[in-house]
Amino acid sequence: MFLGNDTLTVDNGRVKIDGYDVIDLAEKYGTPLYIISEEQIKINCEKYFNAFKNYKKEFILAYAYKANSNLAITKLLSKLGAGADVVSGGELYIAKLSNVDRDKIVFNGNCKTLEEIIMGVESEIRAFNVDSISELLMINDIAKKLGKVANVAFRVNPDIDPKTHPKISTGLKKSKFGLPTDLAIKAIKLANDLENVNFVGLHCHIGSQITDISPFIEETKKMMEFIVKLKEENIEVRDLNLGGGLGIPYEKDKKIPTVDDYANAIINTIYEFEDKVEIPNLILEPGRSIVGTAGYLITKVHHIKETSCKWVMVDAGMNDMLRPAMYDACHHIINAKVKDKKEVVSIAGGLCESSDIFGRDRELDEVEVGDILVIFDVGAYGISMANNYNARGRPRMILTSKKGTFIIREKETYADLISKDLVPPHLL
């Protein structure tokens, strides 16, 4: 019915996800409520495996845990054959609990701590994507103390404009991430002189929610040119990790590249260098394009008022889903009950912030107090960015599948809000 939302349907005037009536789910589990479609995740994941199935070397789909690290989701993706792109000790912990093959785990981030590096070395992951020479030296030192050799790749900053939101652009020259190529060569040569690290590859990630193929082509070309340059220095590259970043159709009328478009652009660009260097193994780190369209935030209308516009006040807020407030992100919104009459409304949460707005001047089926609204495409950076602002608990999350509906994250209680607070004796 909607681009990217293959498992959402409308039947007898009611919205359904994986065949389950959204209004019924809201009544059963309460609101606000995150709904994750298992079937949509399977569809999205399979698109990647099919698109890269004929790649000439090893292909690893390292799902970006930062998008959504809920244990049920990570276990599902592990069963589907996905690896893990982790950026913290916590995410590595979840990847191990999810039984992800250690040879499919890569550790990203520009400020890995001592404890995180110890954890990664002990876990014998596929590679640390190293962001600085000081990090390289720390990894070597820790590996030596542990009697191990750690695999390292280096994050290269290619200075590419990904044509996306500035706050999610990560491959520009001014970015905090990665090394310019001249410094990367220096770091690689140093790594080859160290005893307890093993240089295995290159990493690059230029940004998120990219809806134009050309930056990916430019990224791939620059990285392959760098591999050629390294070969001239007698340095072989086993793995090429091109990060993630493929966008999803938040705006339903906007044409975006398909996974096949993305795959063909990358593969064809790599193969252009086949006569110059050996084709490397390929690692990708998609997150949003795996789980984004699988998630919906269900929220109930509690109040309506008319001022300069018609305001619809819902029980979800920016604490539950931060993207609109943080990025001015657009999420499609519909009424879960189809009606004959439409109207233009603005949808807001109840937090004490003017930015707590999910959508302005949206055309919806006529909204009444008690209606259930569906906010689309929140599977990525929804629950993972949720917080307790205004002392509100994070919402419940359920998984819909062919085997039923299951709670995969429980709603936080008032007691949960203060569970980590401590009061000193003199205040008791």
C-alpha positions as CSV (number, residue, x, y, z in Angstrom):
1,M,0.0,0.0,0.0
2,F,2.8,2.4,0.9
3,L,6.3,2.4,-0.6
4,G,8.6,0.3,1.6
5,N,5.8,-0.9,3.9
6,D,5.0,-4.3,2.3
7,T,3.3,-5.9,5.3
8,L,0.8,-3.0,6.1
9,T,-2.6,-3.3,4.6
10,V,-6.1,-1.7,5.0
11,D,-9.0,-4.1,5.4
12,N,-12.6,-3.0,6.0
13,G,-11.5,0.5,6.9
14,R,-8.9,-0.7,9.5
15,V,-5.1,-0.6,9.2
16,K,-3.3,-3.9,9.8
17,I,0.3,-4.9,10.2
18,D,1.2,-8.5,9.4
19,G,-2.5,-9.1,9.4
20,Y,-3.1,-7.7,12.9
21,D,-5.5,-4.9,13.5
22,V,-3.6,-1.9,14.8
23,I,-6.6,-0.6,16.8
24,D,-6.9,-4.0,18.5
25,L,-3.2,-4.1,19.2
26,A,-3.4,-0.6,20.8
27,E,-6.3,-1.8,23.0
28,K,-4.4,-5.0,24.0
29,Y,-1.0,-3.5,24.6
30,G,-1.6,0.2,25.4
31,T,-0.2,3.3,23.8
32,P,2.2,4.7,22.9
33,L,3.4,1.4,21.4
34,Y,6.1,0.4,19.0
35,I,5.2,-2.3,16.6
36,I,7.9,-4.1,14.7
37,S,7.1,-6.3,11.7
38,E,9.2,-9.5,11.6
39,E,8.1,-10.2,8.1
40,Q,9.2,-6.7,6.9
41,I,12.6,-7.2,8.4
42,K,12.9,-10.6,6.6
43,I,11.9,-8.9,3.3
44,N,14.4,-6.1,3.8
45,C,17.2,-8.4,4.7
46,E,16.6,-10.8,1.9
47,K,16.8,-7.9,-0.6
48,Y,20.4,-7.4,0.4
49,F,21.4,-11.0,0.3
50,N,19.8,-11.4,-3.2
51,A,21.4,-8.2,-4.5
52,F,24.9,-9.3,-3.6
53,K,24.6,-13.1,-4.0
54,N,26.8,-13.1,-7.1
55,Y,29.6,-11.0,-5.7
56,K,32.8,-12.7,-6.6
57,K,34.3,-12.7,-3.1
58,E,32.9,-13.0,0.4
59,F,30.0,-10.7,1.3
60,I,29.1,-9.8,4.8
61,L,25.9,-7.9,5.9
62,A,27.0,-6.4,9.2
63,Y,23.7,-4.9,10.5
64,A,24.3,-1.6,12.3
65,Y,23.2,-2.1,15.9
66,K,22.9,1.6,16.5
67,A,19.7,1.6,14.4
68,N,17.9,-0.7,16.8
69,S,19.6,-3.1,19.2
70,N,16.6,-4.8,20.7
71,L,17.5,-8.4,21.5
72,A,14.6,-10.0,19.6
73,I,15.5,-8.0,16.5
74,T,19.3,-8.8,16.7
75,K,18.6,-12.5,17.3
76,L,16.2,-12.6,14.3
77,L,18.9,-11.0,12.1
78,S,21.5,-13.3,13.3
79,K,19.3,-16.3,12.4
80,L,18.9,-14.7,8.9
81,G,22.7,-14.7,8.5
82,A,23.5,-11.1,9.3
83,G,26.6,-10.0,11.2
84,A,27.0,-6.9,13.4
85,D,28.4,-3.4,13.1
86,V,28.9,-2.4,16.8
87,V,30.0,0.9,18.2
88,S,30.1,0.2,22.0
89,G,30.8,-2.5,24.5
90,G,27.0,-2.7,25.1
91,E,26.3,-3.4,21.4
92,L,29.1,-6.0,21.3
93,Y,27.5,-7.7,24.4
94,I,24.2,-7.8,22.6
95,A,25.8,-9.2,19.4
96,K,27.4,-12.0,21.4
97,L,24.1,-12.8,23.2
98,S,22.5,-12.9,19.7
99,N,25.0,-15.6,18.7
100,V,26.5,-13.5,15.9
101,D,29.5,-15.3,14.2
102,R,32.5,-13.4,15.6
103,D,34.0,-13.3,12.1
104,K,31.0,-11.2,11.1
105,I,31.5,-8.6,13.8
106,V,33.2,-5.2,13.2
107,F,33.8,-2.6,15.9
108,N,33.4,1.0,14.8
109,G,33.6,4.3,16.7
110,N,36.1,7.2,17.0
111,C,36.7,6.8,20.8
112,K,36.8,3.2,21.9
113,T,37.5,2.8,25.5
114,L,40.1,0.6,27.2
115,E,37.3,-1.8,28.4
116,E,35.7,-1.9,25.0
117,I,39.0,-2.8,23.2
118,I,39.7,-5.5,25.8
119,M,36.2,-6.9,25.1
120,G,36.8,-6.8,21.3
121,V,40.2,-8.5,21.5
122,E,39.0,-11.2,23.8
123,S,36.0,-11.8,21.5
124,E,38.3,-12.2,18.5
125,I,36.1,-10.2,16.2
126,R,36.6,-9.8,12.5
127,A,38.1,-6.4,12.8
128,F,38.4,-3.1,14.7
129,N,37.7,-0.2,12.3
130,V,40.5,1.9,13.7
131,D,39.9,5.7,13.8
132,S,43.3,7.0,15.0
133,I,46.9,6.0,15.5
134,S,46.6,6.3,19.2
135,E,43.7,3.8,19.0
136,L,46.0,1.5,17.0
137,L,48.7,1.6,19.6
138,M,46.2,0.9,22.4
139,I,44.8,-2.1,20.5
140,N,48.3,-3.5,20.0
141,D,49.3,-3.0,23.6
142,I,46.1,-4.7,24.9
143,A,46.4,-7.6,22.5
144,K,50.0,-8.1,23.6
145,K,49.0,-8.2,27.2
146,L,46.3,-10.7,26.4
147,G,48.6,-12.9,24.2
148,K,46.5,-12.3,21.1
149,V,46.8,-10.7,17.7
150,A,43.9,-8.4,16.8
151,N,42.6,-7.7,13.3
152,V,42.5,-4.0,12.3
153,A,41.0,-2.1,9.4
154,F,41.4,1.7,9.1
155,R,38.5,4.1,8.7
156,V,39.3,6.4,5.8
157,N,37.7,9.8,5.4
158,P,37.2,10.2,1.6
159,D,35.8,13.8,1.8
160,I,32.6,13.1,0.0
161,D,29.3,15.1,0.3
162,P,26.6,12.5,0.8
163,K,23.8,15.0,0.1
164,T,21.9,14.3,3.3
165,H,21.2,16.1,6.6
166,P,24.4,17.7,8.0
167,K,24.0,16.0,11.3
168,I,24.2,12.5,9.7
169,S,27.0,13.3,7.2
170,T,30.1,11.5,8.3
171,G,32.5,11.5,5.3
172,L,33.3,15.2,4.9
173,K,36.8,16.5,5.4
174,K,35.6,18.4,8.6
175,S,34.0,15.2,10.1
176,K,35.4,13.8,13.4
177,F,35.5,10.3,11.8
178,G,38.4,8.6,10.0
179,L,41.8,9.4,8.6
180,P,42.7,11.2,5.4
181,T,44.5,8.9,3.0
182,D,48.0,10.2,3.6
183,L,47.7,9.6,7.4
184,A,45.9,6.2,6.7
185,I,49.0,5.0,4.8
186,K,51.2,6.0,7.7
187,A,48.9,4.1,10.1
188,I,48.8,1.0,7.9
189,K,52.6,0.9,7.6
190,L,52.9,1.3,11.4
191,A,50.3,-1.5,11.9
192,N,52.4,-3.8,9.7
193,D,55.4,-3.1,12.0
194,L,53.5,-4.0,15.2
195,E,53.5,-7.5,16.5
196,N,50.0,-7.8,17.9
197,V,47.8,-6.4,15.2
198,N,47.1,-7.7,11.8
199,F,46.1,-5.2,9.1
200,V,43.1,-6.7,7.1
201,G,41.2,-3.9,5.4
202,L,39.7,-0.5,4.9
203,H,36.5,1.0,6.2
204,C,34.5,4.0,5.0
205,H,31.1,5.4,6.0
206,I,30.0,8.7,4.4
207,G,26.6,9.2,6.0
208,S,23.0,8.1,6.6
209,Q,19.7,8.4,4.8
210,I,21.4,8.8,1.4
211,T,18.8,8.8,-1.4
212,D,21.2,9.4,-4.4
213,I,23.4,6.7,-5.8
214,S,26.2,9.0,-6.9
215,P,27.9,9.4,-3.5
216,F,28.1,5.7,-3.1
217,I,29.8,5.4,-6.5
218,E,32.2,8.1,-5.6
219,E,33.0,6.5,-2.3
220,T,33.6,3.1,-3.9
221,K,35.8,4.5,-6.6
222,K,37.9,6.5,-4.1
223,M,38.4,3.5,-1.9
224,M,39.3,1.2,-4.8
225,E,41.8,3.8,-6.0
226,F,43.3,3.8,-2.5
227,I,43.6,0.0,-2.7
228,V,45.5,0.4,-5.9
229,K,47.8,2.9,-4.3
230,L,48.4,0.5,-1.4
231,K,49.3,-2.3,-3.8
232,E,52.0,-0.1,-5.2
233,E,53.4,0.0,-1.7
234,N,53.2,-3.8,-1.5
235,I,50.2,-3.7,0.9
236,E,47.4,-6.1,0.3
237,V,43.8,-5.4,1.4
238,R,41.6,-8.3,2.3
239,D,38.3,-6.5,3.3
240,L,36.6,-3.4,1.9
241,N,33.9,-2.1,4.3
242,L,31.8,0.6,2.6
243,G,29.6,1.2,5.6
244,G,25.9,1.8,5.2
245,G,23.7,4.8,4.5
246,L,21.0,3.7,1.9
247,G,17.9,5.8,2.7
248,I,14.3,4.7,3.0
249,P,11.1,6.4,1.7
250,Y,10.0,8.5,4.7
251,E,8.2,10.7,2.2
252,K,6.0,8.3,0.3
253,D,5.9,10.3,-2.9
254,K,9.7,10.5,-3.2
255,K,11.5,8.1,-5.5
256,I,14.6,6.5,-3.9
257,P,17.2,4.0,-5.1
258,T,16.4,0.3,-4.6
259,V,18.8,-2.1,-2.9
260,D,19.5,-3.6,-6.4
261,D,20.4,-0.1,-7.7
262,Y,22.8,0.3,-4.7
263,A,24.3,-3.1,-5.2
264,N,24.8,-2.8,-8.9
265,A,26.5,0.6,-8.5
266,I,28.9,-0.7,-5.9
267,I,29.7,-4.0,-7.6
268,N,30.2,-2.5,-11.0
269,T,32.5,0.1,-9.6
270,I,34.6,-2.4,-7.8
271,Y,34.9,-4.6,-10.9
272,E,36.3,-1.7,-12.9
273,F,39.5,-2.2,-10.9
274,E,39.7,-6.0,-11.4
275,D,42.6,-5.8,-13.8
276,K,44.6,-3.7,-11.2
277,V,44.1,-5.4,-7.9
278,E,42.5,-8.5,-6.4
279,I,38.8,-8.0,-5.6
280,P,38.4,-7.6,-1.9
281,N,35.8,-9.2,0.4
282,L,32.9,-6.8,0.8
283,I,31.3,-5.7,4.1
284,L,28.3,-3.4,4.3
285,E,26.7,-1.9,7.4
286,P,23.1,-1.2,6.7
287,G,20.8,-0.3,9.6
288,R,17.9,2.0,8.6
289,S,17.2,0.1,5.4
290,I,16.9,-3.2,7.3
291,V,14.7,-2.2,10.2
292,G,13.4,1.4,9.4
293,T,10.3,0.5,7.4
294,A,9.5,-2.4,9.8
295,G,8.6,-0.2,12.7
296,Y,5.5,1.8,13.5
297,L,4.7,4.0,16.5
298,I,1.1,3.7,17.6
299,T,-0.3,6.6,19.6
300,K,-3.7,7.6,20.9
301,V,-5.4,11.0,20.5
302,H,-6.2,12.5,23.9
303,H,-7.1,16.1,23.1
304,I,-7.9,18.3,20.1
305,K,-7.9,22.1,20.1
306,E,-8.1,24.8,17.4
307,T,-5.9,27.8,17.5
308,S,-3.9,29.0,14.5
309,C,-4.4,25.4,13.3
310,K,-6.1,22.2,14.4
311,W,-3.9,20.6,17.0
312,V,-4.1,16.9,17.7
313,M,-2.5,16.0,21.0
314,V,-1.2,12.4,21.3
315,D,0.3,10.3,24.1
316,A,3.6,9.7,22.3
317,G,6.2,12.4,22.5
318,M,9.7,13.3,21.5
319,N,11.0,11.1,24.4
320,D,9.5,8.1,22.5
321,M,10.7,9.1,19.1
322,L,13.2,12.0,18.8
323,R,13.9,12.2,15.1
324,P,11.3,14.9,14.1
325,A,12.5,17.2,17.0
326,M,16.2,16.5,16.4
327,Y,16.4,16.4,12.6
328,D,13.1,18.0,11.5
329,A,12.6,14.5,10.1
330,C,9.4,13.7,8.2
331,H,7.5,10.6,9.1
332,H,4.3,9.6,7.3
333,I,1.2,9.6,9.6
334,I,-2.2,8.1,9.1
335,N,-5.4,7.4,11.1
336,A,-5.7,3.7,11.9
337,K,-9.4,4.0,11.0
338,V,-10.2,5.0,7.4
339,K,-12.9,7.6,7.1
340,D,-14.7,9.4,4.3
341,K,-13.7,12.9,5.3
342,K,-10.2,14.3,5.4
343,E,-8.8,17.3,7.2
344,V,-5.5,19.1,7.8
345,V,-4.1,18.9,11.3
346,S,-0.8,19.2,13.2
347,I,0.2,16.4,15.5
348,A,2.0,17.1,18.8
349,G,3.1,15.2,21.9
350,G,2.6,16.4,25.4
351,L,6.2,17.2,26.5
352,C,7.2,20.7,27.6
353,E,9.1,21.5,24.4
354,S,7.9,23.4,21.4
355,S,9.8,21.0,19.2
356,D,7.6,18.1,20.5
357,I,5.7,17.9,17.2
358,F,5.4,14.8,14.9
359,G,3.9,16.6,11.9
360,R,2.6,20.0,10.9
361,D,-0.3,20.6,8.5
362,R,-0.8,17.0,7.6
363,E,-3.8,15.7,5.7
364,L,-5.4,12.8,7.7
365,D,-8.7,11.1,7.7
366,E,-10.8,13.1,10.1
367,V,-9.4,12.8,13.6
368,E,-11.4,12.5,16.8
369,V,-10.5,12.1,20.5
370,G,-9.8,8.4,21.1
371,D,-8.6,7.7,17.6
372,I,-5.3,5.8,17.0
373,L,-2.7,7.3,14.8
374,V,0.1,5.3,13.1
375,I,3.5,7.0,12.6
376,F,5.5,5.2,9.9
377,D,9.1,4.1,9.5
378,V,10.3,4.3,13.1
379,G,12.1,0.9,13.3
380,A,15.5,2.7,13.0
381,Y,16.6,5.4,15.5
382,G,13.2,5.2,17.2
383,I,13.4,3.2,20.4
384,S,17.3,3.4,20.2
385,M,17.1,7.2,20.7
386,A,14.2,7.1,23.2
387,N,14.8,8.7,26.6
388,N,13.2,9.6,29.9
389,Y,12.7,13.4,29.4
390,N,9.9,14.8,31.5
391,A,10.2,11.6,33.6
392,R,8.3,9.5,31.1
393,G,9.1,5.8,30.7
394,R,10.1,4.4,27.3
395,P,7.2,2.6,25.6
396,R,6.4,-1.0,25.2
397,M,7.5,-2.7,21.9
398,I,5.9,-5.7,20.3
399,L,6.9,-8.0,17.4
400,T,4.2,-9.1,14.9
401,S,5.0,-12.3,13.0
402,K,3.3,-15.3,11.4
403,K,3.5,-17.0,14.8
404,G,1.7,-14.3,16.7
405,T,2.4,-11.1,18.5
406,F,5.0,-10.9,21.2
407,I,6.2,-8.2,23.7
408,I,9.9,-7.7,23.0
409,R,10.4,-4.7,25.2
410,E,8.3,-4.0,28.3
411,K,7.0,-0.5,29.1
412,E,9.1,1.3,31.7
413,T,7.3,2.0,35.0
414,Y,7.7,4.9,37.4
415,A,9.9,2.6,39.6
416,D,12.1,2.0,36.5
417,L,12.7,5.8,36.2
418,I,14.4,6.0,39.6
419,S,15.9,2.5,39.8
420,K,19.4,3.8,39.3
421,D,19.1,6.8,41.6
422,L,20.7,6.8,45.0
423,V,19.9,9.1,48.0
424,P,22.7,9.9,50.4
425,P,21.9,9.1,54.1
426,H,21.6,12.7,55.2
427,L,18.6,13.2,52.8
428,L,16.7,10.1,53.9
